Amino acid sequence: MQRRKFLLDTTLGGFFILSGLSSCVSNEDKAVATKSIQSSSGGVSPFELEEITVAELQKSMESGEYTAKSITQMYLDRIAEVDQSGPELNSVIEVNPDALSIAETLDKERSEGKVRGPLHGIPILVKDNVDTGDKMQTTAGTLVLEGSIAPDDAFIIKQLREAGAVLLGKTNLSEWANFRSSRSSSGWSGRGRQTRNPYILDRNPCGSSAGSGVAVSANLCAIAIGTETNGSIVCPSSTNGVVGIKPTVGAWSRSGIIPISHTQDTAGPMGRTVTDAATLLGALTGVDSEDAVTSKSEGKVYKDYTQFLDANGLQGKKIGVLRSSMGFHEKVDKIMEEAFEAMKSQGAEIIDPVEIETSREYGRAGYQVLLYEFKDGVNKYLKGLGENAPVKSLKEVIAFNKANADRSMPYFQQEILEAAEEKGDLESKEYKDALEKVLKFSREEGIDAALAKYGIDAIIAPTGGPAWPIDVINGDHFGGGSSSLAARAGYPNITVPAGFINGLPVGISIFSGAYREPELIGMAYAFEQATKVRKAPKFIPTLKME
């Protein structure tokens, strides 16, 4: 599928950013991996915390084996070895200069008998389109916002700190959350340049939450936060072999996050296990007065989603196969068929196929909604930065890129930004008509109708295909995927590792109606426990040709 068509039909959006680790940012030319094949270890030394879970970290701190400070230091060392040098994954844009002092404070609290919860002392990386009111920048990966310090924490960052997490740093992403050009390379940003896939280094990590997906997979942190408009959590999770949860829009607040679409945007957890992702999901739910949509979540979300982890979570479930999302790669199809059989073996009834024909009704309308909402949201965000903001409007962003084209646009342009700038305000008839069409055909006549028609609990589909070669000249080479349905509707979607193709991970998506995260988590956990597909990457430079 061509990148331009993908944007128009299924618009991959999300969030991203980089920060001041200029010494660790690899040159664009290094985005293409070396031609030689290294050993399976990729020249990276063994890591003491490899594949360790949040619960295991908690036990180690309870026993005194580790402290929050020692764990944080180990992850910082890992970032220096693997991300800034060695394989040079380029997934972390900036480390938090206060990370060790935060960890030390949390260790003191623990010694005094105060443990805030399951995230106490756990190092977490955050996508750099999420505001942190500290010494780190928030730039969405753009050079125009380089040096921008947010006036306050985003709502979810305040919750993260209150939960006792260690804010380890920020992750790179596709610039403007992949909403800049139809010929972009996912994981590339002006500030951070190209993020690389840890399984095979010259392969793309997908985006826009590229850095978060890569960092979790490469064991640079315990868990991470990504953001999604359409595919930007689930695609990099799938491509990097981790679990990603895109929550129902409104389950997590979006205030303090550089936006694309207030209809579709949400942040969400990315982890190596369903348990870890569920742990983070519950910690950050809640009503935020600055994000009106969160008021709809009251009474529908939980502070603890681990209660829904059930090894028998597939027993008695009726699950529909979205077969129209398959057929783009025979090996992906094979992995999916094996996944369906695994689900059957765990007691699920597979309804094959199910169809959602209305998904064809809103492709261009969905893109128009994003253009209008992006312009409105970015202008409001920039204005909220105050007098010291580097720029105060989308128009000024476009002008900056033109004036600094050699640095800002060395490979691809900004035609999506320019198309958004040409749009009117949200009172436009074109916008209102497009939004009504998208919501109607994605919700009540889309996913909701399919769940009712087939009597199913959830829908399954391939999240995407194996990672394609990094190509900053021609852009991404997407094969296929299924993120658009749940994204347009604002409904939850979970991706879990399902298999490998020539060493590259492929995930399966499970999605359903609004606020049905508990059921999805139960099903995802049962599938994960039955299959145990996840394995750590080995940082192989390039795919060996037979």
Beta strands, then each sheet from edge to edge (+ up, - down):
strand 1: 92-95
strand 2: 123-127
strand 3: 166-171
strand 4: 188-189
strand 5: 193-194
strand 6: 223-228
strand 7: 243-246
strand 8: 266-271
strand 9: 318-321
strand 10: 349-351
strand 11: 458-462
strand 12: 493-501
strand 13: 504-511
sheet 1: 1+ 3- 2- 6- 8+ 7- 12+ 13- 11+ 9+ 10+
sheet 2: 4+ 5-
end
